[in-house]
Amino acid sequence: MTLVSDAHADHGATFRDRGGREVVDNYGRPESAARAVRNVVGTIEMGYGVLAVTGEDRVEFVDNAVTNRVPAEDGKGCYALLLDPQGGIETDMYVYNAGERLLVFTPPERVEPLLEDWSSKVFIQDVALRDASAEFGVFGVHGPKATEKVASVLNHAGAPEPALTFERGTMVDAGVTVIATDNPLGEDGYEVVCAADDAGHVFDTLVNRGLNAAPFGYRTWDVLATEAGTPLFEYELEGTVPNVLGLRNALDFEKGCYVGQEVVSRVENQGRPSRRLVGLRLGGEPDAAADGDAALPDADAAVFAGDAAVGEVTRAVESPTLGEPIALALVEYDLDATDLAVRVGGDDVSAHLSELPFVDGSVRSARLPRYDD
């Protein structure tokens, strides 16, 4: 169950599993929710795993493990990756310096393996780790009116800036921390963190008080993140070398050694990876799916230039903003063909390379792929 399942159900929510954790899939009209986020503001209960790291050596310990520099100052955070020895991404994470502890937000299925891995590597350092996932509620607030929304309900603090910094305040009587996100949906965004016991009050405040925010679920999240060109762990990141995804906001090329750094540095020094992440706009007339929606290519569906396979789809959605199907795909880096095809069921559907993001929102995602040619 989510922390506020009854409140979600009151709004007509259906649920799904995400990495072993129940989250809201949608509230019955995911396309309308997407338009609400694009035009005004929406709120979503986030399904993170949370790892708390304490002890005098906490910053150095985590910094030595991840691809980005962990801030030593309270009130700041970073987006970072944990890699395997071959440079493949084991997990992505947000690391926040919250004074006497670091809070590490991960995909829910990665918190236990991360806790086990890091605990096995603590030797003489003053470091303690625990799974704190059950202690917090986290709600995303996204849309061009997100700053106005937060300002309308946050007491004793202003909306934080820049990205991945945070402020502490209250909403109604609940103590909260408000984090400026790195805009994964291509809109202004914040995350509101509260004690688990206060989650119901905070969710009600975000939906109903001040400027109303439309509740939305992970089906809409995936669609909006695709429109924004944001690679996500469960689709693009897991097992992929970060250079391939152009995730430059997760890499600090000046920091000390971490597992997988040699591979990342070698690919960087070569000037470009073998593959890159691109957008595809899908044309043609694919067969209708059983539920009446347009059929979409599956993850791993082959991308063809003529008779040659040149890549594979990572995810595809029907874009409510564009009114057509779109996809992200990993393709050969030098691909310059304009006439492509994607296998949908037994048929080939025409596809065309598209600049990312597909949709220009109020801001650009910090994860938008960037390649230095």
N, C-alpha and C positions, 0 to 999 in steps of 0.2 A: 504494500500500500504506500501511496505517497503521503507526505505529512498532512495534506489537506484534501484527502480523497473525497470527503463528503461535500466540501465546497466545490470541487471540480464537478462532482456528479450533479450538483444543483444547477450547474451551467450546461448540463447535457454531455459531459465528457465520456469518451471511451478511452480505454487504457491499452498499453502494450508494454512488453518487456524491452528494456534497453540495457544491455550489459548486465543482466541479472537484477535490474531495478525497475519497478513499475513506474511508468511515466504516462502523462496524458498523450494520446495519439492525436485526437482532435475533438472539437466540440460540435461536430455535426456539419459545419460549413467551413472547411479549411480554406477554401478559396476566398471567402469573404473575410476571414481572419487575416489572410495574407494581404489583402487590399487595405485592411484597417492598419496593419503595421506599416505598410508602404506610405499611407497617406496621413496617419495621425500617430497612434502609439498602441502597443500591445504589451501584454505581460505573460510570461511563461514560468512555470516551476521547473528549475533546472535539475537534472538528474546526475549531479556530480558524485564521485567519491572524494572524500576529504582526508588528507593525511596531515596530522599535526607533528611538527618537528621542534623539539625544545633542546636546551642545553647550550653551553657557552660556544660550542663549535658548530652550531647548527647551520650558519650561513656558509662557512667554508666547506662543510661536509656536502651540502646539496650542490653548491657551486661546482665542486669537483666532479659531480656526477652528470651534469646536464650541459646542454649546448649553448646556453645563454648565461649572461652574468647575473647572478642573484643579487638584488639590491641589499645593501647593508643598512639602509635607512627605513625606519618605520613609516608606513603610509605609501610604500611603493611596491610594485610587482613587476613580473616579467613573464613572457610566454616562452616556454622552453620545451626541449625534447629529450627523451632518454633513448639512446641508441644501443644496438647490439654491436659486436666487434666488426661486423660487415657493413656497418653504417645504416642498417635498416632501423626504422623508428619502432621502438617498443611501446612507447606511449608519448602523448603530448600532455602538457600540464601548464597551469598558471601557478606561479609561486609568488606569494604575498608575504612581505615582511610586516608582521603584526606585533611589533615590539619584542616581547620576550618569547615569541614563537613564530615559526613560519607555518603558513597554511598552504598546502599543495592541493589544488583542485585538479582531478584527473577524470577520465572516463570511468564510469562506475566499476567496470570489470577489471580495471587495472590497479585499483587501490590495494587489494590484498597481495597480488604479486609484487607490487612496488614495496609494500611494507616488509614482506619476507626478504626481498632482495637487499634492500638497504639495511635492514636489521642484521643481516649476515655479514655486512661490511663495516659495522661499527666495532672498532677494536679499542684503542686507548682514547678515542675522542669522547668528549663530553656531549653526547647526543642521545636523545630519547625520542622514540617514534611511536605513534598510536593511530589507529583508524578512528577518526573523529567524524565520520560521515553522518552518524545518527544525531550529532549534536547541533547541526545547523540546518536551517532552511535557506535556500538560495533561489531568488526570483529574478529573471531577466526582464528588463524594461527597454523596449526597442521601438524606434520610429522617429520621424522628423520632429515630433513633439515630445520626445523622451525627456529632454532637459526641462521643459515646462512641466511635464508630469511630475518628475522628481521634486522640483522646486515647490510644487503645489502641496506636497504631503510631508516633506522632510523638514524637521525642526532642528535648530541649533547648528546647522551646517549648510553650506552651499553645495551645489553639484560639483563633484571633483573634476579636475583636469590637470594634466593631459591624460592620455590613455594609460590604464593600469596603475593609476594612483587612486587613493580612496580617502573618504572622510567618514567620521563617526557622528551620528546624531540620533534622533528618535523619529518614529512614525507612530502616532497616537501615543501610547505609553510604552512602546517596545523600543529597546535599544537596537540600532541597526548600523551596519557599515555599508556605505554605498561606493561601489567601484565603477570607475569609468572603464568600459570595455574597449577592446580593439576592433569593435564594430563588425563582427562576423556576418551580420545580415545586410551590410551595406547601408545601415541607418545608424543615427546616433543611438548609443546603447549604454545601459548601466546594469549592474547586478546589485541586488539588495540582499545582504546577508544578515540573518537574525538567528536567535536561539530557536531550537526546534519547537519549544513550547509556545513561542510567539508567532509561529508560521501562519496560523489561521487568521490572526489579526492583521498581519502584514499583507497577506494575499487579499483580504477584503479591502484594506486601505488602497492597495495598488489598483484594484479593479473598480472600486466604487467611490472613492473619495477624491477630492480635487478634480483634476482632469481625468475623466474615465479612461481606462485602458482596456482594450478588448483582450480577453483571455485567448491564448492560442497554445497549440501543442506541438509535438515534435514532427508531425507530418508537415505542418506549415513551416517549422524551423528548417527542415531539410530543403524545402522548395525555395525559401528566401535565401538560404546560404548558397544554393546552387546559382540562383540569379545573381548573387553577389560575387561568384567566382571563388568562394571560400572552400578550400580543401578541408575535409573533416576526417577524424581519426578512423571511424568505422568504415569509411568508403575509400579514401585515398591514402591516408597516412601510414596505416599499419604495415610494417615490413618494407616501406619505400625509403630510399635514400633521400634526405630532405632537399638536396640540390635539384632533384628531378621535379619536385613540386614548387620550386622557386620560393621556398619558405625562408626568406632572408631575415624576416623579423624574429625568427627563432634562433638565429645563429650569431654568435660573437666570435669573429675570426681572430681576435686579439687575446682571448682568455686562455687559461692554462689547459692542460690535457684532460680529456674525458674519453670514455670508451666510444669508439667509432670516429673520433676526430681525424685520424689519419686518412680514412676513406673520404670524409667530407672535404678535407683540405686538398687531397689529390684531385678530386673532381673539380673543385674550385680552381686549382692551378692549371688544369687542362683547358679551362675557359668555358666549358659547357658540358652538361650531362648527355647521356645517350638518348634520353626521352624528356618530354616536357608535358605539362598539363595544359590542355586547351579546352575551349568551348566549342560545342557543335550545336547548330540549329538544324533540327530534323524536319525534312519535308516529306513529300509523298503521301500516300493514303494507306497507312498500316491498318490491318484488320482491327475491328473493334474488340476490346477486351470483354470478358464476361460481364463485368459490372457496367458496361456502356461507355467507359472512358476509352480514349485512344490508347492502343497498345504501345508500350515503351520498351526499349531494349533492356535486357537484363544487364546487371553488372558482369563484366568480362565479355560482353558481346563484342565481336570482332569489328574493327573499323578497316574498310578496304579503300585503296586507291587503285581503281581498275581491278585487276585480279590479285593484287598483292595486299596481304594483310599488313597494316602499318601501325596498329595499336589496338587498344581495347577501351570500351566504355567503363567508367568507374561508377557513375550513377546517372540516372535520367529522370526528369520530372516533367509534368505539364505546367508550364509557366502561366499563372493567372495574369501576370502583368503584361506579358507579350502575347498571350492567347495562342501559344504553340508549344510543342515539345522541345526541350533543350536537354543537353547532356554535357557532362565533363568526361574527358577521355585522356588517357596517357598514350601519346603517339611518338613516332620517331622525331627526334629533335629537328631535323632538317626538312621535315615534311612541308611542302609548299603547294601541294595539289589543292585545287579548289573544289573539284568534283569528287566527293567521297560517298561512301555508302556504309550503312550500319545494318547488321543482321537483326531483324525483329521477327521472332518466330522462325518461320522458314523463308521469309522474304527479305530482300534488300531494300532499305529505305534510304533515299538520298539524304546527304548531310553536307553541311557547309561550315568551314571554320568560322568562328566568331570571336571578335575581340572580347576579352573579359574586363570588367564585369558585363554580363548580359544586360543588366539594368543599372542605370545610374541613380542611386539613392541620394540621401542627404549627405553621406560621406562614403569613403571607400574602405573596404575591409583591409586591415593591416596584413592579412594573410593572402591577399591577392598575389598570384604568382608573379615573381619578378626574376628575369634572367639577364645577366650582364653579358651581352654579346661583344 
